[in-house]
Amino acid sequence: MLNTPSGLLVFTLLVAGAVYRLTVLAVRDAITGRFRAAVQRRYTGVLVNTFTRCVWCLSVWLAFGVAAGAYYGWRYVWVRLSLVALTAAGLTGYFAEKEG
């Protein structure tokens, strides 16, 4: 599937959606607030604080990891389903914020 232009487009959109959701989860969501605060207290360095507060900074590194993992794991159904689920959750959250 990844060797066709449409397959590559689908792959890219799924990776982008998954990276968006994971970035928002790590930097802004309330569900990870306690963990984020604990990490910020324990590791007071600039780098850790940047990654726990900067959407752009964290998303670049997550994109490398998600893209590599998705590329090498594409043959597994659970990888593709995870990408679809994360993308769907990201889109739902995005549109819910815009609506509310």
mmCIF file of the C-alpha atoms, coordinates in Angstrom:
data_MODEL
# 
_entry.id   MODEL 
# 
loop_
_atom_site.group_PDB 
_atom_site.id 
_atom_site.type_symbol 
_atom_site.label_atom_id 
_atom_site.label_alt_id 
_atom_site.label_comp_id 
_atom_site.label_asym_id 
_atom_site.label_entity_id 
_atom_site.label_seq_id 
_atom_site.pdbx_PDB_ins_code 
_atom_site.Cartn_x 
_atom_site.Cartn_y 
_atom_site.Cartn_z 
_atom_site.occupancy 
_atom_site.B_iso_or_equiv 
_atom_site.pdbx_formal_charge 
_atom_site.auth_seq_id 
_atom_site.auth_comp_id 
_atom_site.auth_asym_id 
_atom_site.auth_atom_id 
_atom_site.pdbx_PDB_model_num 
ATOM 1   C CA . MET A 1 1   ? 0.000   0.000  0.000  1.00 0.00 ? 1   MET A CA 1 
ATOM 2   C CA . LEU A 1 2   ? 2.834   2.416  0.739  1.00 0.00 ? 2   LEU A CA 1 
ATOM 3   C CA . ASN A 1 3   ? 4.234   2.084  -2.761 1.00 0.00 ? 3   ASN A CA 1 
ATOM 4   C CA . THR A 1 4   ? 1.360   4.001  -4.396 1.00 0.00 ? 4   THR A CA 1 
ATOM 5   C CA . PRO A 1 5   ? 0.729   7.760  -4.203 1.00 0.00 ? 5   PRO A CA 1 
ATOM 6   C CA . SER A 1 6   ? -2.686  7.273  -2.612 1.00 0.00 ? 6   SER A CA 1 
ATOM 7   C CA . GLY A 1 7   ? -1.273  4.790  -0.110 1.00 0.00 ? 7   GLY A CA 1 
ATOM 8   C CA . LEU A 1 8   ? 1.474   7.209  0.827  1.00 0.00 ? 8   LEU A CA 1 
ATOM 9   C CA . LEU A 1 9   ? -1.108  9.963  1.268  1.00 0.00 ? 9   LEU A CA 1 
ATOM 10  C CA . VAL A 1 10  ? -3.205  7.777  3.585  1.00 0.00 ? 10  VAL A CA 1 
ATOM 11  C CA . PHE A 1 11  ? -0.090  6.820  5.543  1.00 0.00 ? 11  PHE A CA 1 
ATOM 12  C CA . THR A 1 12  ? 0.959   10.471 5.887  1.00 0.00 ? 12  THR A CA 1 
ATOM 13  C CA . LEU A 1 13  ? -2.483  11.613 7.020  1.00 0.00 ? 13  LEU A CA 1 
ATOM 14  C CA . LEU A 1 14  ? -2.739  8.799  9.577  1.00 0.00 ? 14  LEU A CA 1 
ATOM 15  C CA . VAL A 1 15  ? 0.717   9.547  10.972 1.00 0.00 ? 15  VAL A CA 1 
ATOM 16  C CA . ALA A 1 16  ? -0.087  13.277 11.139 1.00 0.00 ? 16  ALA A CA 1 
ATOM 17  C CA . GLY A 1 17  ? -3.361  12.586 12.943 1.00 0.00 ? 17  GLY A CA 1 
ATOM 18  C CA . ALA A 1 18  ? -1.697  10.241 15.410 1.00 0.00 ? 18  ALA A CA 1 
ATOM 19  C CA . VAL A 1 19  ? 1.101   12.734 16.112 1.00 0.00 ? 19  VAL A CA 1 
ATOM 20  C CA . TYR A 1 20  ? -1.456  15.491 16.673 1.00 0.00 ? 20  TYR A CA 1 
ATOM 21  C CA . ARG A 1 21  ? -3.403  13.396 19.178 1.00 0.00 ? 21  ARG A CA 1 
ATOM 22  C CA . LEU A 1 22  ? -0.330  12.188 21.057 1.00 0.00 ? 22  LEU A CA 1 
ATOM 23  C CA . THR A 1 23  ? 1.075   15.719 21.219 1.00 0.00 ? 23  THR A CA 1 
ATOM 24  C CA . VAL A 1 24  ? -2.149  17.173 22.603 1.00 0.00 ? 24  VAL A CA 1 
ATOM 25  C CA . LEU A 1 25  ? -2.391  14.276 25.050 1.00 0.00 ? 25  LEU A CA 1 
ATOM 26  C CA . ALA A 1 26  ? 1.127   14.868 26.323 1.00 0.00 ? 26  ALA A CA 1 
ATOM 27  C CA . VAL A 1 27  ? 1.113   18.681 26.439 1.00 0.00 ? 27  VAL A CA 1 
ATOM 28  C CA . ARG A 1 28  ? -2.450  19.877 27.089 1.00 0.00 ? 28  ARG A CA 1 
ATOM 29  C CA . ASP A 1 29  ? -4.917  17.174 28.129 1.00 0.00 ? 29  ASP A CA 1 
ATOM 30  C CA . ALA A 1 30  ? -6.143  17.136 31.701 1.00 0.00 ? 30  ALA A CA 1 
ATOM 31  C CA . ILE A 1 31  ? -5.789  13.361 31.888 1.00 0.00 ? 31  ILE A CA 1 
ATOM 32  C CA . THR A 1 32  ? -1.983  13.665 31.792 1.00 0.00 ? 32  THR A CA 1 
ATOM 33  C CA . GLY A 1 33  ? -1.835  16.805 33.961 1.00 0.00 ? 33  GLY A CA 1 
ATOM 34  C CA . ARG A 1 34  ? -0.653  15.062 37.119 1.00 0.00 ? 34  ARG A CA 1 
ATOM 35  C CA . PHE A 1 35  ? 2.017   13.117 35.287 1.00 0.00 ? 35  PHE A CA 1 
ATOM 36  C CA . ARG A 1 36  ? 3.179   16.243 33.470 1.00 0.00 ? 36  ARG A CA 1 
ATOM 37  C CA . ALA A 1 37  ? 3.353   18.187 36.747 1.00 0.00 ? 37  ALA A CA 1 
ATOM 38  C CA . ALA A 1 38  ? 5.299   15.384 38.429 1.00 0.00 ? 38  ALA A CA 1 
ATOM 39  C CA . VAL A 1 39  ? 7.806   15.278 35.581 1.00 0.00 ? 39  VAL A CA 1 
ATOM 40  C CA . GLN A 1 40  ? 8.203   19.064 35.698 1.00 0.00 ? 40  GLN A CA 1 
ATOM 41  C CA . ARG A 1 41  ? 8.829   18.959 39.456 1.00 0.00 ? 41  ARG A CA 1 
ATOM 42  C CA . ARG A 1 42  ? 11.286  16.076 39.298 1.00 0.00 ? 42  ARG A CA 1 
ATOM 43  C CA . TYR A 1 43  ? 13.244  17.218 36.250 1.00 0.00 ? 43  TYR A CA 1 
ATOM 44  C CA . THR A 1 44  ? 13.692  20.956 36.425 1.00 0.00 ? 44  THR A CA 1 
ATOM 45  C CA . GLY A 1 45  ? 15.877  21.283 33.334 1.00 0.00 ? 45  GLY A CA 1 
ATOM 46  C CA . VAL A 1 46  ? 14.952  23.507 30.449 1.00 0.00 ? 46  VAL A CA 1 
ATOM 47  C CA . LEU A 1 47  ? 14.690  20.603 27.990 1.00 0.00 ? 47  LEU A CA 1 
ATOM 48  C CA . VAL A 1 48  ? 12.095  18.677 29.997 1.00 0.00 ? 48  VAL A CA 1 
ATOM 49  C CA . ASN A 1 49  ? 10.028  21.779 30.668 1.00 0.00 ? 49  ASN A CA 1 
ATOM 50  C CA . THR A 1 50  ? 10.149  22.659 26.993 1.00 0.00 ? 50  THR A CA 1 
ATOM 51  C CA . PHE A 1 51  ? 8.909   19.223 25.959 1.00 0.00 ? 51  PHE A CA 1 
ATOM 52  C CA . THR A 1 52  ? 6.091   19.251 28.488 1.00 0.00 ? 52  THR A CA 1 
ATOM 53  C CA . ARG A 1 53  ? 4.841   22.699 27.458 1.00 0.00 ? 53  ARG A CA 1 
ATOM 54  C CA . CYS A 1 54  ? 5.727   23.243 23.805 1.00 0.00 ? 54  CYS A CA 1 
ATOM 55  C CA . VAL A 1 55  ? 3.423   21.546 21.297 1.00 0.00 ? 55  VAL A CA 1 
ATOM 56  C CA . TRP A 1 56  ? 5.731   22.253 18.379 1.00 0.00 ? 56  TRP A CA 1 
ATOM 57  C CA . CYS A 1 57  ? 8.882   21.013 20.158 1.00 0.00 ? 57  CYS A CA 1 
ATOM 58  C CA . LEU A 1 58  ? 7.372   17.712 21.212 1.00 0.00 ? 58  LEU A CA 1 
ATOM 59  C CA . SER A 1 59  ? 5.499   17.067 17.974 1.00 0.00 ? 59  SER A CA 1 
ATOM 60  C CA . VAL A 1 60  ? 8.685   17.097 15.902 1.00 0.00 ? 60  VAL A CA 1 
ATOM 61  C CA . TRP A 1 61  ? 10.199  14.282 17.958 1.00 0.00 ? 61  TRP A CA 1 
ATOM 62  C CA . LEU A 1 62  ? 6.953   12.352 18.159 1.00 0.00 ? 62  LEU A CA 1 
ATOM 63  C CA . ALA A 1 63  ? 6.631   12.570 14.375 1.00 0.00 ? 63  ALA A CA 1 
ATOM 64  C CA . PHE A 1 64  ? 9.977   10.842 13.908 1.00 0.00 ? 64  PHE A CA 1 
ATOM 65  C CA . GLY A 1 65  ? 9.022   8.036  16.277 1.00 0.00 ? 65  GLY A CA 1 
ATOM 66  C CA . VAL A 1 66  ? 5.472   7.550  15.027 1.00 0.00 ? 66  VAL A CA 1 
ATOM 67  C CA . ALA A 1 67  ? 6.489   7.673  11.366 1.00 0.00 ? 67  ALA A CA 1 
ATOM 68  C CA . ALA A 1 68  ? 9.291   5.156  11.858 1.00 0.00 ? 68  ALA A CA 1 
ATOM 69  C CA . GLY A 1 69  ? 7.131   2.858  13.970 1.00 0.00 ? 69  GLY A CA 1 
ATOM 70  C CA . ALA A 1 70  ? 4.261   3.042  11.510 1.00 0.00 ? 70  ALA A CA 1 
ATOM 71  C CA . TYR A 1 71  ? 6.504   2.450  8.515  1.00 0.00 ? 71  TYR A CA 1 
ATOM 72  C CA . TYR A 1 72  ? 8.190   -0.632 9.952  1.00 0.00 ? 72  TYR A CA 1 
ATOM 73  C CA . GLY A 1 73  ? 5.041   -1.906 11.658 1.00 0.00 ? 73  GLY A CA 1 
ATOM 74  C CA . TRP A 1 74  ? 2.584   -1.260 8.816  1.00 0.00 ? 74  TRP A CA 1 
ATOM 75  C CA . ARG A 1 75  ? 2.191   -4.995 8.151  1.00 0.00 ? 75  ARG A CA 1 
ATOM 76  C CA . TYR A 1 76  ? 0.628   -5.457 11.606 1.00 0.00 ? 76  TYR A CA 1 
ATOM 77  C CA . VAL A 1 77  ? -3.072  -4.779 11.903 1.00 0.00 ? 77  VAL A CA 1 
ATOM 78  C CA . TRP A 1 78  ? -2.753  -3.332 15.410 1.00 0.00 ? 78  TRP A CA 1 
ATOM 79  C CA . VAL A 1 79  ? -0.378  -0.627 14.135 1.00 0.00 ? 79  VAL A CA 1 
ATOM 80  C CA . ARG A 1 80  ? -2.810  0.474  11.442 1.00 0.00 ? 80  ARG A CA 1 
ATOM 81  C CA . LEU A 1 81  ? -5.754  0.343  13.866 1.00 0.00 ? 81  LEU A CA 1 
ATOM 82  C CA . SER A 1 82  ? -3.824  2.403  16.412 1.00 0.00 ? 82  SER A CA 1 
ATOM 83  C CA . LEU A 1 83  ? -3.100  5.058  13.792 1.00 0.00 ? 83  LEU A CA 1 
ATOM 84  C CA . VAL A 1 84  ? -6.752  5.161  12.756 1.00 0.00 ? 84  VAL A CA 1 
ATOM 85  C CA . ALA A 1 85  ? -7.965  5.333  16.376 1.00 0.00 ? 85  ALA A CA 1 
ATOM 86  C CA . LEU A 1 86  ? -5.534  8.102  17.334 1.00 0.00 ? 86  LEU A CA 1 
ATOM 87  C CA . THR A 1 87  ? -6.407  10.084 14.212 1.00 0.00 ? 87  THR A CA 1 
ATOM 88  C CA . ALA A 1 88  ? -10.141 9.697  14.838 1.00 0.00 ? 88  ALA A CA 1 
ATOM 89  C CA . ALA A 1 89  ? -9.714  10.757 18.472 1.00 0.00 ? 89  ALA A CA 1 
ATOM 90  C CA . GLY A 1 90  ? -7.640  13.768 17.417 1.00 0.00 ? 90  GLY A CA 1 
ATOM 91  C CA . LEU A 1 91  ? -10.180 14.883 14.845 1.00 0.00 ? 91  LEU A CA 1 
ATOM 92  C CA . THR A 1 92  ? -13.059 14.420 17.284 1.00 0.00 ? 92  THR A CA 1 
ATOM 93  C CA . GLY A 1 93  ? -11.286 16.457 19.936 1.00 0.00 ? 93  GLY A CA 1 
ATOM 94  C CA . TYR A 1 94  ? -10.370 19.163 17.465 1.00 0.00 ? 94  TYR A CA 1 
ATOM 95  C CA . PHE A 1 95  ? -13.919 19.569 16.179 1.00 0.00 ? 95  PHE A CA 1 
ATOM 96  C CA . ALA A 1 96  ? -15.386 19.384 19.689 1.00 0.00 ? 96  ALA A CA 1 
ATOM 97  C CA . GLU A 1 97  ? -13.128 22.290 20.747 1.00 0.00 ? 97  GLU A CA 1 
ATOM 98  C CA . LYS A 1 98  ? -14.220 24.322 17.732 1.00 0.00 ? 98  LYS A CA 1 
ATOM 99  C CA . GLU A 1 99  ? -17.877 23.606 18.392 1.00 0.00 ? 99  GLU A CA 1 
ATOM 100 C CA . GLY A 1 100 ? -17.825 24.327 22.120 1.00 0.00 ? 100 GLY A CA 1 
# 
